[in-house]
Every structure is written in C-alpha cells, then in structure tokens.
C-alpha cells in the first residue's frame, strides 16, 4: 500500500485515513465495529484494544509513513568515540586502527564482547593476498613482508597487492556473476559468443581503479558518451551478455523482449541490490515501486538495436592496426571534404554495420520465410514485406546476402506488392555472405516495402534462391565531386566487407527506427497497455534535470550521490567479498524483505566516504577495510565467542569461510608452481572429461588447451551456460544465465571428491609433489613439511606430520608392489617404479584438501 493510495477517497466516497482526524477516518470506524460483516479486517479476528489504540494514535499524529533505511539518501555519519567511565577512556580504544573499528567496537560493547587478538603475520599474508588478488602473494613479495618488522610493513604489502595485475582478475571474477558473463548465448542451442573482450575490459578497469561511477556509466551507456571509443562500446557488452535464442521456430520479438527485461532486472540487482523484477507483473507488495515504474524504467533499454539475431547484431568490428589506419583515412577524408556529421555516419557504419534493418523483421510471407527464424529466404515468385522503413533522403541500399544460384531478380515495391518500384536488383551467385550496394529511387517519408523475387534457374518451388541478413538504406557515399573520391570509396567498400573479429555491443535506434514502450498488463508482453516514456521511480532520487532521457541519463541518475542504493550496494558487496557476508546479508535484496544490516551506521559511513572522500575508488575502499583492526583479528573461536556471537555478525574475531571456486583452483595452481600469468584473450579449455558437452545442432566439443593455457587462472576458463565448468560448479560457481548477486557457500561431499579425484587436481598434486621433492631434499618428512608450508604459509606441527607420514607409508607400501598403479599415479611419465613419487603425490593431494587450505581463516 502506497501512502497516496491509503489517503485517497475509497470506492464508497469516504476517506480511509484522514491524517490528524481519526473520527473522520473510515479505517478507524471500521476496526471498532462489532458487526463482523462490516468490521475490518473482514472474516478475520478483530484487532485487540491495544492494536486499535496504536492505529488511532498513529492517525491522530498525522499517519506518517516510515521510510526504509535503504531508500533514504546516504548521509555522513559521525564516527563513534571511545566510551569513558568517570572521565577514563575505555582501554579498547587502542585496538582501533581506523574508523571502521570504532563502529565495530560500539556493537561489541553493546554485546559485552571484546575483539580478538591480531592474527600472526603469516596468516594475515595469506588472508589479505587471497582477498585482494585471489591467490597467494608472489614469493618475493611474501618474503619481503615476513622479514619486515616495521609498523608500515602490512600497509605496504596491501598497496603492493592492490598494484598487481592479478587484482583485476580477482575482482573481475566477482563481477562476471553480476554481468551473467558467458562465452555462449544460452538456451537450447547455446552456441558460442565472442564476447571475451568485455571480460578483459573489466580486468583493465579494475586494475586502473576506474572510479565506480564511471565504471557503471560506461557499462550501461558507453556507446552514448561523447566521442565514444571502442573501449566505451566494449564496456556496454555488460548488457549484451543477455541470452539469445538461436533455436529454429522461436519468436524473435519474444526473446528480444526477454533480453530487455533481463537488462532491467540486472541493473537493479547488480547496481542497486534490489529485487525489481516482481514489479514486472504488479506493484511491489513491500517496497515503494509501482507496476508502471517497471515499464518506464524498461523504456531506457527498449530502444536498442539488438533483435535476437543469430549474429548478435549490433557488433563492434575490431580492425587491426593496419585496417584501423585505413578506417581513419576514410573518415578523415569525409570529414575534410564533406562534414563531421557525414564522417561520423561513415565511421559508425564501418565499425558496426548500423543502423541496418535486420531481415528477421520481415513478415507477410508468400513462397518465402524466415529461414530457421534467422534470415529472410526468398524462393521463385516470392513475396514478403519489410514494414515502416524511413526512406527520407535515401538513394542507396546496401545489403548482405548470399545466393547459391545465379539469375535472381529482386524487386522492391512501395506500399503494396504492385506499388511503385523502389529498385530492381540483379542478384548474382554468392556462395558466402556478400555485401553489395544498389541505387534506389527517391521516395520521401516512411513506407512499407514489398519484396518480390523471381529466378528461372530454380526448378523446385521449395528451393531458396537468396538469403538476406540486413538492409541499410542510406545515401550514396558522400563527396562524389571531390579529389580522390573513387579511391576512398573503394577503400570504404573494401573495409565494409572485410571479415574482422567482433564483440556484441549496445546501440540505440536512430529516431527513424524508434521503438515505443508500453506497460505489459500483468507482465504479459503480448498484452500492451498504456504507452510510457523513460523514467525512474519517484520513490528514489529525482531524475537529473538536464540529463537526456536515455541510458546515459539513466547512468547519471544511478551514479548520483543522491541515489540511496548504488554506493551502499557496492560497499556491501566489497564487504561480503572480504568477510564472507555483507553488512546486509541479503545483498541481492536491500529492501524491506531483506535482512537489515548488522552495522547500518558503518555501511552508511563507508558509502558516504566511497562517494566523497574516495571519489568512488574501489581500491581505496578495499584498502580501508583490510587495514582495519576488525579485518586483522585472529579467527580462532572461544567458547564465549561461540555462545555470544556464533555467526560472527558482530566481528568479534577474524573471518573463516571457504574459498570461492576460482580461488580453490587458482591457489592450487600457485602452490604447485603451475600457474600461468598470461593475461587476456579468448577463453581457455583446461582438462574436462568427455561427455560434459552435448551440444545440439553444432556438435561443439571441449578441445583441451595445451601448454600454459591449461594452467591459466579460472577467470579465463571458457564458460558454457548449459554445461559450465563442472569442478567450479561443485564449489558453488553459477551457470550465469541470469544475474547472480550472491553465491551461497555450501559444504558437500562432492567438493572433497572433486578436489581429491578430478584429473585437474591430481595433475596439480603431481607437480606439487615434484616441487616438494626439489625443495625438501631427500628426506620425506622435510618434503611433507615443505608442501604444507607452501600450501598454508605455516610450519607443520608434530601431529600433522605424524598423520601425513602414516598416509605416506601406507601409500608407498601399496605402490611399491603395483607398478601399474604407480604409473597411473605418476601420470604415465615413464617411471612406473618410482613408488616414492606416487606416494608423495597422494600426500600433495591430501595437503591441497586440508581444511586450512580450502578455507580462508
């Protein structure tokens, strides 16, 4: 119930609530009635006298509606000061290292708790390395820190870790779940999608500490920024990670609409930590969002060029340095000889093939069809329609087609099948996709175009004569009367047809192709109600006065310091990555149905500093958190702490959580010495058993990478939505079909079975065993101690040494009498008699599975 509705006149003509006057409020009269047919609540037990008195008093005091904490603008919060007793300062004040600790200390005092002692240097080294770069610190950096006894040593370690390129890889892994990033398109066919440049953009953005407000802006509206660069376009692939349905027979408009709805939901989940999706069907029952708010917000995304095409248009075309120089030459020539506006049009088309009409928007088919619902297919004596085409000042048609048979004649008629001819085009044979151009007659305004096609060489009525991909209605290449025109135009046409790598990006329709937006009644895309214009919910901060009503204006609203959700959401997410749980646990829902923050003042203090003092710097935010005494506490738990703070929500001790799927893999590769530091590029294919991929239609197979590529960080692993990398799914990785704001950590036997038996981890154990032999010498006990130290940063104790030695002896006794098993354990390396190596591999595998290795503590 919204306040304006509660105060409005009811169907009876009376007012349910009259602020300040219970006597005139129908609600108060009804809850006091004795007749059950009139009394409220209807068909339920009457309210108690106490409840009636509370409501009556509330109305008398003005019937004020409370505001939920998450929807109130972030304000500066005073830092709690140390408590005093008769003028004496509390001794625990010395514990605090920065203001975070003051807020935590306040809650600890309320619970009669004391903070834990600081963790030892080796524990802190491992903990902060995993949190900042997602893997152990390089040996040189680790040694430097452990040998440095200055007070500034830890802060210098943190700064060194933040400056490493591995930082960007770790935090990109977090963002990929939010961006629902995958190397495939999803749904049944789940074919490949070339979008890895977006993942690389993220890594670079995190490493350069791109301010978070700009980080969001470029992903939501990079294409709309003045003078947008290729990188700005690549950033918008954030919202091209939506799934595309390539299955034949599907309705493209249905799945285009599904992609737009997904962008709305993802924007709210990823950037504002709010479950906005339910407003698609009805007004939010708990939070202040109305049904029409959803579709006004959707209008920001509904006018984009993508239309569930097989090729994922629009695409940013990536030219190499030589070709890019040619593009620059063509654009510069047009700018100098014609106009900057024409130069921009030429550049846009060379880079994107836009704005073109996709052939899958054709309809009214006679002896023609959308082939596999992907391309227009014309047969002999074919007829179809392309609706509502803007022909104003257009005299040229460029199109992409292929034809297995020559002799085709394609005619384009205006407004009806027998209408005036716009063009008659001879279509020569073209076995592969070909781009060509043709003159068209001059017609002004908007028209429906009717295509006819005849070809005497087609003997069967069911044989396709030509397939069309897109149509670009434009003007003849400009500057015809200028010197060098012929050469420049030839360069232009050659570049247009050049096959280059691409990345799906966001682009808005030009005004001539504008798509209107409507409310979907009860969320049904087929039942359109009132037309709406782009807008944001009135319950949050106002839309910026001078901002454009497009995605760029939306990004300005989203990153305004007045937006109550954006900063809180990112701060809460960073906190969750470091402490295992956000200050508000339900980071996917900061609304009224989520769990309230344990430290709301701390969340607001950090959020305000994040926007103001830190200028949206994520690195500064992380640095502030990990330099706190709260973060540096020992994680050991006492009986008292377990009784008073079982879930550590008051932060009375250090964090203890299982590593993420990516960290489990990356850490193991580092411990074994296998890790590849190669960055960027297409996804790689580490070991995976046969039979995981069962790809319909295209028969795609997982082809294992060779060399160092199979040992690259988890962030580079090829991600297929319908068959994501199994060992990472076991450790709570997600399929990324939709935005996932929070992974729920589990603890299942499958995780131990994977880490003990998966060929990837057995291979890693072999290499760790070799490292243990090389660094530990010929003494087995020293080899075991070496492996334990490599894995945990700590020296092994006598109890663990005894357990692992017993395991080693058992394994050795089995292997020494079984050359075949020895050979298998050693990876068929040609040394089947080395039982000692095989036994040490068992120990290495066990070490990688120790609780203190797979946990951050």
DOMARMAR-617473 format. One record per residue (C-alpha): x, y, z; residue number from 1. Coordinates in steps of 0.25 Angstrom, whole numbers, plus 5000, padded with zeros to 4 digits. Each point is the difference from the previous one (the first is absolute). Example, Ala and Ser with C-alpha at 12.3 -4.5 7.8 and 13.67 -1.06 7.14 Angstrom:
BEGIN
X|Y|Z|nr
5049|4982|5031|1;
5006|5014|4998|2;
***
This chain:
BEGIN
X|Y|Z|nr
5000|5000|5000|1;
5005|5014|4996|2;
4998|5012|5009|3;
4992|5008|4989|4;
4991|4988|4998|5;
4997|4998|5015|6;
4997|5015|5001|7;
4991|5000|4987|8;
4985|4999|4999|9;
4995|4986|5001|10;
4989|4994|4990|11;
4990|5003|5011|12;
5003|5015|4998|13;
5006|5001|5014|14;
5015|5001|5004|15;
5006|4988|5007|16;
5010|5009|5007|17;
5000|5014|5003|18;
5013|5005|5006|19;
4998|5006|5014|20;
4985|4997|5001|21;
4997|4985|5004|22;
4985|5004|5001|23;
4999|5002|4985|24;
5008|4988|4996|25;
4992|4989|4995|26;
5011|4990|5004|27;
4999|5004|5014|28;
4985|4999|5000|29;
5000|4986|4994|30;
5010|4994|5009|31;
4992|5004|5012|32;
4987|4994|4995|33;
4993|4988|5006|34;
4993|4995|4988|35;
5009|4989|4993|36;
4994|5003|4986|37;
5005|5015|5001|38;
5012|4999|5010|39;
5014|5000|4995|40;
5008|4991|4998|41;
4989|4993|4993|42;
4998|4985|5003|43;
5011|5001|5010|44;
5001|5001|5015|45;
4998|5014|5005|46;
5012|5009|5004|47;
5003|5001|5014|48;
4997|5012|5008|49;
5015|5003|5001|50;
5002|4999|4985|51;
4988|5009|4997|52;
5006|5010|5010|53;
5013|5000|4992|54;
4994|5002|4987|55;
4991|5011|5005|56;
5011|5007|5006|57;
5008|4999|4988|58;
4989|5006|4991|59;
4999|5011|5011|60;
5014|5003|4999|61;
5000|5002|4985|62;
5000|4986|4994|63;
5015|5001|4996|64;
5006|4990|4991|65;
5014|4995|5005|66;
5011|4999|4990|67;
5008|4987|4998|68;
5015|5002|5003|69;
5004|4996|4986|70;
4992|5011|4993|71;
5005|5012|5008|72;
5011|5007|4994|73;
5014|4997|5006|74;
5005|5011|5010|75;
5012|5002|5007|76;
5000|4992|5014|77;
5009|5005|5012|78;
5010|4989|5004|79;
4997|4995|5014|80;
5010|5004|5010|81;
5006|4991|5011|82;
4992|4999|5012|83;
5004|5006|5013|84;
4998|4996|5015|85;
5001|5012|5010|86;
5009|5007|4990|87;
5009|4988|4997|88;
5000|4996|4985|89;
4997|4985|4997|90;
5013|4992|4999|91;
4995|4993|4987|92;
5001|5014|4993|93;
5015|4995|4997|94;
4994|4989|4992|95;
4994|5008|4989|96;
5009|5003|4987|97;
4990|5008|4992|98;
4985|5005|5002|99;
4995|4986|4995|100;
5004|4995|5014|101;
4993|5011|5008|102;
4987|4995|4994|103;
5003|4985|5002|104;
5005|5003|5014|105;
4987|5007|5003|106;
4992|4988|4997|107;
5010|4991|5008|108;
4998|5008|5012|109;
4985|4999|4999|110;
5001|4985|5000|111;
5011|5000|5011|112;
5010|4994|4990|113;
5015|5003|4998|114;
5007|5000|4987|115;
5010|4988|4997|116;
5015|5002|5000|117;
5006|5003|4986|118;
5004|4988|4992|119;
5014|4997|4997|120;
5008|5005|4988|121;
4999|4987|4992|122;
4985|4999|5002|123;
4998|5015|4996|124;
5009|4998|4988|125;
4992|4988|4995|126;
4986|5007|5003|127;
5003|5013|4994|128;
5006|4994|4988|129;
4988|4991|4997|130;
4991|5012|5002|131;
5007|5010|4991|132;
5006|4992|4989|133;
4992|4987|5002|134;
5013|4991|5002|135;
5012|4999|5008|136;
5010|5012|4999|137;
5012|4998|4992|138;
5012|4994|5008|139;
5009|5013|4999|140;
4989|5009|5005|141;
4996|4990|5011|142;
5014|4998|5005|143;
5002|5015|5000|144;
4988|5002|5009|145;
5003|4989|5009|146;
5014|5005|5002|147;
4996|5015|5002|148;
4997|5003|5015|149;
4996|5015|4998|150;
4986|5004|5003|151;
4998|5004|4986|152;
5003|4987|4994|153;
4986|4995|5000|154;
4995|5012|4993|155;
5011|5000|4990|156;
4996|4985|4997|157;
4986|5004|4998|158;
5004|5011|4990|159;
5009|4991|4992|160;
4989|4990|4999|161;
4990|5010|4995|162;
5010|5004|4989|163;
5002|4986|4995|164;
4992|4997|4987|165;
4995|4988|5007|166;
4991|5009|5008|167;
4992|5003|4988|168;
4998|4985|4996|169;
4995|4997|5014|170;
4990|5011|5001|171;
4995|4997|4986|172;
4997|4986|5004|173;
4990|5007|5010|174;
4994|5009|4989|175;
4998|4989|4990|176;
4989|4994|5008|177;
4992|5013|5001|178;
5003|5002|4985|179;
4995|4986|4997|180;
5012|4999|4991|181;
5002|4987|4992|182;
5007|4996|4987|183;
4987|4995|4994|184;
4986|5005|4997|185;
4991|4991|5009|186;
4987|4993|4998|187;
5000|4986|4993|188;
5010|5003|4989|189;
5009|5007|5009|190;
5010|5004|4989|191;
5013|5007|5001|192;
5000|5015|5002|193;
5013|5008|4998|194;
4999|5010|5012|195;
5013|4998|5008|196;
5005|5014|4997|197;
4989|5004|5010|198;
5007|4991|5010|199;
5013|5006|4997|200;
4994|5014|5001|201;
4996|4997|5014|202;
5014|4996|5004|203;
5006|5012|4995|204;
4989|5009|5006|205;
5002|4994|5014|206;
5016|5001|4999|207;
4999|5014|4996|208;
4991|5003|5011|209;
4989|5006|4991|210;
4991|5008|5009|211;
4988|4991|5003|212;
4990|5011|4995|213;
5007|5000|4986|214;
5002|4985|5001|215;
4985|4999|5000|216;
4997|5011|4990|217;
5009|4994|4990|218;
4993|4986|5001|219;
4986|5006|4999|220;
5002|5011|4990|221;
5014|5000|4995|222;
4995|5001|4986|223;
4993|5013|5003|224;
5012|5007|5006|225;
5005|5012|4991|226;
5011|4995|4991|227;
4998|4986|5005|228;
5012|4991|4998|229;
5001|4985|4996|230;
5002|4997|5015|231;
4988|5008|5004|232;
4992|4991|4990|233;
5006|4988|5005|234;
4996|5004|5014|235;
4985|4999|4996|236;
5002|4985|4997|237;
4996|5000|5015|238;
4985|5000|4995|239;
5003|4991|4988|240;
5003|4989|5009|241;
4985|4997|4999|242;
4997|4987|4994|243;
4996|4999|4985|244;
4991|4988|4996|245;
5005|4994|4987|246;
4990|4989|4999|247;
4992|4999|4988|248;
4986|5003|5001|249;
5001|5010|5011|250;
4993|5014|5001|251;
5012|5010|4999|252;
4992|5011|5006|253;
4996|4992|5012|254;
5015|4997|5003|255;
5004|5014|4996|256;
4990|5005|5011|257;
5005|4989|5010|258;
5014|5006|4998|259;
4995|5014|5003|260;
4993|4996|5012|261;
5013|4993|5005|262;
5008|5013|4998|263;
4990|5007|5009|264;
5001|4989|5011|265;
5015|4999|4999|266;
5002|5015|5001|267;
4992|5000|5013|268;
5006|4988|5005|269;
5015|5003|4997|270;
5000|5015|5002|271;
4989|5002|5010|272;
4998|4987|5008|273;
4985|5000|4998|274;
4990|4989|4995|275;
4993|5009|4990|276;
4996|4988|4991|277;
4987|4997|5007|278;
4995|5014|4996|279;
4999|4995|4986|280;
4987|4993|5004|281;
4994|5009|5011|282;
5004|5011|5009|283;
5010|4996|5011|284;
4992|4995|5012|285;
5011|5004|5010|286;
5009|5011|4993|287;
4996|5013|4994|288;
5000|4997|4986|289;
4988|5000|4991|290;
4996|4991|4988|291;
5002|5011|4990|292;
5013|5004|5006|293;
5006|4987|4994|294;
4996|5003|4986|295;
5004|5015|5001|296;
5014|4994|5004|297;
4999|4990|4989|298;
4999|5011|4990|299;
5014|5004|5002|300;
5004|4986|4994|301;
4989|4997|4991|302;
5005|5009|4988|303;
5013|4992|4998|304;
5004|4994|4986|305;
5001|4986|5004|306;
4989|4991|4996|307;
5004|4985|5004|308;
5007|4999|4987|309;
5009|4987|4997|310;
5012|5009|4998|311;
4998|5008|5013|312;
4999|5014|4993|313;
5004|5010|5003|314;
5014|4997|5000|315;
5013|5008|5002|316;
5009|4996|4989|317;
5015|5000|5004|318;
5010|5004|4990|319;
5015|4997|5001|320;
5009|5012|5000|321;
5002|5000|4985|322;
4985|4999|4997|323;
4997|5010|5011|324;
5009|5010|4993|325;
4992|4998|4987|326;
4987|5003|5008|327;
5007|5012|5006|328;
5004|5005|4986|329;
4986|4998|4994|330;
4993|5007|5012|331;
5010|5011|4999|332;
4998|5002|4985|333;
4985|5001|5002|334;
5001|5010|5012|335;
5009|5009|4992|336;
4993|4999|4987|337;
4985|4999|5004|338;
4997|5002|5015|339;
5002|4995|5014|340;
4986|4994|5000|341;
5002|4992|4988|342;
5014|4995|5005|343;
4993|4996|5013|344;
4990|4992|4992|345;
5011|4993|4991|346;
5008|4997|5013|347;
4988|4994|5007|348;
4996|4991|4988|349;
5014|4995|4998|350;
5001|4997|5015|351;
4987|4994|5002|352;
4992|4998|4987|353;
4989|5008|5006|354;
4989|5005|4999|355;
4995|4989|4992|356;
4987|4993|4999|357;
5001|4985|5004|358;
4993|4991|4990|359;
4994|4992|5011|360;
4990|5012|5002|361;
4994|4996|4986|362;
4986|4994|5000|363;
4988|4997|4991|364;
5007|4989|4993|365;
4995|4993|4987|366;
5010|4990|4995|367;
5010|5005|5009|368;
5003|4999|5015|369;
5010|5004|5011|370;
5009|4988|4998|371;
5002|4993|5014|372;
4994|5014|5005|373;
5014|5006|4998|374;
5000|5006|4985|375;
4991|5004|4989|376;
4999|4989|4990|377;
4994|5003|4986|378;
4996|4989|4990|379;
4995|5001|4986|380;
4988|5009|4999|381;
5002|5004|5015|382;
4993|5012|5007|383;
5002|5006|5014|384;
4999|5013|5007|385;
5010|5009|5008|386;
4992|5010|5008|387;
5001|5014|5003|388;
5013|5004|4993|389;
5005|5014|5000|390;
5004|5004|4986|391;
5002|5015|5003|392;
5011|5005|4991|393;
5005|4985|4998|394;
5005|4997|4986|395;
5009|4988|5003|396;
4998|4986|5005|397;
5011|4991|5006|398;
4996|4986|5004|399;
5007|4987|5004|400;
4995|4987|4993|401;
5004|4987|4994|402;
4995|4992|4988|403;
5003|4986|4996|404;
4994|5003|4986|405;
5002|5011|4990|406;
4989|5007|4992|407;
4992|5005|5012|408;
4992|5013|4998|409;
4996|5007|5013|410;
4990|5012|4999|411;
4996|5009|5011|412;
4986|5007|4999|413;
4995|5011|5008|414;
4988|4998|5009|415;
4994|4988|4993|416;
5004|4988|4991|417;
4997|5008|4987|418;
5004|5013|5005|419;
5011|5009|4994|420;
5013|4994|4999|421;
5011|5005|5009|422;
5010|4991|4994|423;
5003|4988|4990|424;
5012|4993|5004|425;
5007|4988|4993|426;
5006|4990|5010|427;
5012|4993|4995|428;
5004|4987|5007|429;
5007|5002|5013|430;
5004|4987|5008|431;
5004|5007|5012|432;
4994|5013|5007|433;
5002|5011|4991|434;
4998|5015|5002|435;
4996|5008|4988|436;
4993|5013|4996|437;
4990|5005|4991|438;
4993|5014|4996|439;
4986|5001|5004|440;
4989|5010|4995|441;
4998|5013|5008|442;
4988|4999|5009|443;
4997|5008|5013|444;
4994|4996|5013|445;
4997|4987|5006|446;
4995|4988|4992|447;
4998|4985|5001|448;
5009|4993|4990|449;
4995|4988|4992|450;
5011|4990|4995|451;
4998|4992|4988|452;
5009|4990|4994|453;
5001|4991|4987|454;
5010|4991|4995|455;
4999|4991|4988|456;
5011|4991|5004|457;
4993|4995|5012|458;
4993|4987|4996|459;
4993|4997|5014|460;
4990|5009|5006|461;
5006|4997|5014|462;
5015|5003|4996|463;
5005|5013|5006|464;
5005|5010|4990|465;
5007|5010|5010|466;
5001|5002|5014|467;
5001|5015|5006|468;
5006|5004|5013|469;
4998|5015|5001|470;
4997|5012|4992|471;
5006|5014|5001|472;
4992|5012|4994|473;
5010|5011|4999|474;
5005|5011|4990|475;
5011|4997|4990|476;
5014|5001|5005|477;
5002|5016|5002|478;
5010|5009|4993|479;
4998|4995|4986|480;
5005|5013|4994|481;
5013|5000|5009|482;
5014|4996|4996|483;
5003|4986|5004|484;
4986|4996|5001|485;
5001|4986|4992|486;
5012|4995|5008|487;
4993|5004|5014|488;
4987|4994|4996|489;
5007|4987|4996|490;
5007|5000|5013|491;
4987|5002|5007|492;
4993|4988|4993|493;
5012|4991|5002|494;
5000|5003|5015|495;
4985|4998|5001|496;
5002|4986|4994|497;
5013|4996|5008|498;
4998|4989|5009|499;
5005|5004|5014|500;
4997|4996|5014|501;
4988|5005|5007|502;
4994|5003|5014|503;
4985|5002|5003|504;
4998|5014|5005|505;
4988|5009|5003|506;
4995|5010|4991|507;
4987|5008|5000|508;
4991|5001|4988|509;
5000|5013|4992|510;
4988|5009|5001|511;
4995|4994|4987|512;
5000|4986|5006|513;
4994|5004|5014|514;
4993|4989|5007|515;
4989|5004|5009|516;
4998|4994|5014|517;
4988|4995|5007|518;
4995|4995|5014|519;
4999|4985|4999|520;
4987|4996|5007|521;
5003|4990|5010|522;
5014|4999|4995|523;
4995|4994|4986|524;
5008|5005|4989|525;
4989|4997|4990|526;
4990|5009|5008|527;
5004|5014|4999|528;
4994|5011|5008|529;
5003|5015|5001|530;
5012|5005|4993|531;
5011|5005|5009|532;
5012|5009|4999|533;
5014|4997|5006|534;
4999|5004|5015|535;
5005|4995|5014|536;
4992|4997|5012|537;
4995|5013|5008|538;
5003|4993|5013|539;
5015|5001|4997|540;
5009|5012|4997|541;
4994|5009|4988|542;
5005|4999|4986|543;
5011|5010|4998|544;
4994|5013|4994|545;
5008|5001|4988|546;
5003|4986|4997|547;
4996|4993|4987|548;
4988|4990|5001|549;
5009|4989|4995|550;
5010|4990|5006|551;
5010|5011|5002|552;
4990|5008|5008|553;
4996|4987|5008|554;
5015|4998|5003|555;
5001|5014|5005|556;
4988|4998|5009|557;
5006|4986|5005|558;
5013|5006|5004|559;
4995|5013|5006|560;
5004|5002|5015|561;
4986|5001|5003|562;
4997|4986|4995|563;
4997|4992|5013|564;
5004|4987|4995|565;
5012|5000|4991|566;
5011|5003|5009|567;
4994|4991|5011|568;
4999|4989|4991|569;
5015|5000|4996|570;
5005|5002|5014|571;
4991|4989|5005|572;
5005|4991|4988|573;
5015|5003|5003|574;
4998|4997|5015|575;
4994|4987|4996|576;
5012|4996|4991|577;
5009|5003|5012|578;
4992|4995|5012|579;
4991|4989|4993|580;
4987|5007|5004|581;
4996|5014|4997|582;
4997|5010|5011|583;
4986|4998|4994|584;
5000|4985|4998|585;
4990|5000|4988|586;
5008|5008|4991|587;
4990|4996|4989|588;
4989|5007|5007|589;
5002|5012|5009|590;
4985|5003|5000|591;
4990|4997|5011|592;
5000|4985|4998|593;
5016|4999|5001|594;
5008|4999|5013|595;
5003|5013|5006|596;
5014|5004|5002|597;
5008|4996|5012|598;
5007|5013|5000|599;
4991|5010|4993|600;
5008|5012|5004|601;
5013|4994|4995|602;
4994|4996|4987|603;
4996|5015|4998|604;
5013|5005|5005|605;
5008|4992|4990|606;
4990|5003|4989|607;
5001|5015|5002|608;
5015|5000|5000|609;
5000|4991|4988|610;
4992|5011|4992|611;
5007|5012|5006|612;
5014|4998|5006|613;
5004|4988|4992|614;
4993|5005|4987|615;
4994|4987|4997|616;
5014|4993|5001|617;
4998|4985|5002|618;
5014|4998|5004|619;
5000|5010|5011|620;
4987|4994|5005|621;
5007|4986|5001|622;
5013|5006|5006|623;
4991|5007|5011|624;
4994|4987|5003|625;
5012|4991|5000|626;
5008|5010|5009|627;
4990|4999|5011|628;
5002|4993|5013|629;
4987|4993|4997|630;
5005|4993|4988|631;
5014|4997|5006|632;
4994|4992|5012|633;
5004|4985|5003|634;
4989|4991|4995|635;
5001|4990|5011|636;
4987|4999|5008|637;
4998|4998|5015|638;
4988|4994|5008|639;
4995|5014|5003|640;
5001|5006|4986|641;
4993|4988|4995|642;
4989|5002|5010|643;
4998|5015|4999|644;
5004|5002|4985|645;
4998|4986|4993|646;
4999|5006|4986|647;
5011|5010|5003|648;
4990|5011|4996|649;
5006|5010|5010|650;
5014|4997|4994|651;
5006|4995|5014|652;
5010|4992|4992|653;
5006|4998|4986|654;
4993|4995|4988|655;
4999|4985|4998|656;
4994|4996|4986|657;
5002|4990|4989|658;
5008|5006|4988|659;
4992|5003|4987|660;
5000|4990|4989|661;
5010|5009|4992|662;
5009|5001|5013|663;
5000|4985|5002|664;
5006|4998|4986|665;
5009|5012|5000|666;
5006|4997|5013|667;
5003|4985|4997|668;
5007|5005|4987|669;
5008|5009|5007|670;
5004|4991|5011|671;
5004|4989|4990|672;
5008|5011|4992|673;
4992|4997|4987|674;
4992|5014|5000|675;
5001|5007|4987|676;
5001|5015|5001|677;
4995|5002|4985|678;
4989|5010|5000|679;
4988|5004|4991|680;
4995|4993|4987|681;
4990|4989|4997|682;
4995|4990|5010|683;
5009|4988|5002|684;
4997|4985|5002|685;
5006|4994|5011|686;
4998|4985|5003|687;
4986|4995|4999|688;
4994|4986|4999|689;
4993|4996|4987|690;
4985|5000|5000|691;
4998|5013|5008|692;
4997|5008|4987|693;
4988|4994|4992|694;
4998|5012|4990|695;
4988|4999|4991|696;
5001|5004|4986|697;
5014|5005|4999|698;
5007|4988|5007|699;
5010|5009|5007|700;
5010|4992|5009|701;
5009|5004|5011|702;
5014|5000|4994|703;
5010|5000|5011|704;
5010|5011|5000|705;
5015|4997|4999|706;
5012|5006|5007|707;
4999|5011|5010|708;
4985|5003|4995|709;
4995|4988|5008|710;
5006|5006|5013|711;
4995|5014|4999|712;
4991|5007|5010|713;
4986|4996|5002|714;
4995|5013|4995|715;
5004|4996|4986|716;
4993|4986|5000|717;
4990|4999|4988|718;
4986|5001|5006|719;
4989|4993|4993|720;
4987|5003|5007|721;
4993|4986|4998|722;
5013|4993|5004|723;
5008|5009|5009|724;
5014|4995|5004|725;
4996|4989|5010|726;
5010|5001|5011|727;
4997|5015|5001|728;
4985|4997|5001|729;
5003|4990|5011|730;
5006|5011|5008|731;
4988|5009|4998|732;
5003|5006|4987|733;
4988|5004|4992|734;
4995|4998|4986|735;
4998|5015|4997|736;
4987|4999|4993|737;
4995|5012|5008|738;
5007|5010|5010|739;
5004|4993|5013|740;
5003|5010|5011|741;
5004|4990|5010|742;
5006|4986|5000|743;
4995|4992|5012|744;
5012|4992|5005|745;
4998|4985|5002|746;
5007|4989|5007|747;
4998|4987|4992|748;
5007|4987|4999|749;
5001|5003|4985|750;
5010|5011|5002|751;
5009|4990|5007|752;
4998|4990|4990|753;
5003|5010|4989|754;
5013|5005|5006|755;
5005|4986|5003|756;
4996|4994|4987|757;
4998|5010|4989|758;
5012|4998|4990|759;
5003|5015|5001|760;
5003|4999|5015|761;
5007|4986|4998|762;
5009|5007|4990|763;
5002|5012|5009|764;
5004|4990|5011|765;
5010|4993|4991|766;
5007|5014|4998|767;
4999|5003|5014|768;
5007|4987|5004|769;
5011|5003|4990|770;
5002|5014|5007|771;
5000|4993|5014|772;
5011|4991|4995|773;
5008|5011|4994|774;
4999|5010|5012|775;
4999|4989|5011|776;
5012|4992|4996|777;
5001|4985|5002|778;
4993|5000|5014|779;
4985|4996|4999|780;
4997|5008|5013|781;
5006|5012|4994|782;
4993|4998|4987|783;
4987|5000|5007|784;
5003|5012|5009|785;
5004|5007|4987|786;
4987|4997|4994|787;
4992|5004|5012|788;
5007|5014|5001|789;
4998|5002|4985|790;
4985|4998|5002|791;
4998|5007|5013|792;
5011|5010|5002|793;
5002|4993|5014|794;
5010|4990|5005|795;
4994|4986|5002|796;
4998|4995|5015|797;
5004|4986|5005|798;
4986|4995|5000|799;
4997|5003|4985|800;
5014|4995|4997|801;
4997|4987|5006|802;
4986|4998|4993|803;
5006|5003|4986|804;
5012|4991|5002|805;
4991|4989|5004|806;
4992|5003|4987|807;
5013|5000|4992|808;
5005|4987|5005|809;
4986|4993|4997|810;
5000|5006|4986|811;
5015|4996|4998|812;
4998|4986|5004|813;
4988|4998|4990|814;
5007|5007|4989|815;
5014|4992|5001|816;
4993|4987|4997|817;
4991|5006|4989|818;
5007|5006|4988|819;
4987|5002|4992|820;
4994|5009|5011|821;
5013|5007|5002|822;
5001|5003|4986|823;
4986|5005|5000|824;
5002|5009|5012|825;
5013|5006|4994|826;
4992|5003|4987|827;
5006|4990|4991|828;
5013|5007|5000|829;
5008|4988|4997|830;
5005|4998|5015|831;
4991|4989|5005|832;
5010|4995|5010|833;
5000|5014|5008|834;
4991|4996|5011|835;
5005|5011|5009|836;
4996|5011|4990|837;
4986|4993|4999|838;
4999|5000|5015|839;
5004|5014|5001|840;
4989|5004|4989|841;
4990|4994|5010|842;
5005|5009|5011|843;
5000|5012|4991|844;
4986|4997|4996|845;
4996|4999|5015|846;
5007|5013|5003|847;
4992|5007|4990|848;
4988|4995|5006|849;
5003|5004|5014|850;
4990|5009|5007|851;
5010|5011|5003|852;
5003|5000|4985|853;
4986|5001|4994|854;
4995|5009|5011|855;
5004|5015|5002|856;
5003|5001|5015|857;
***
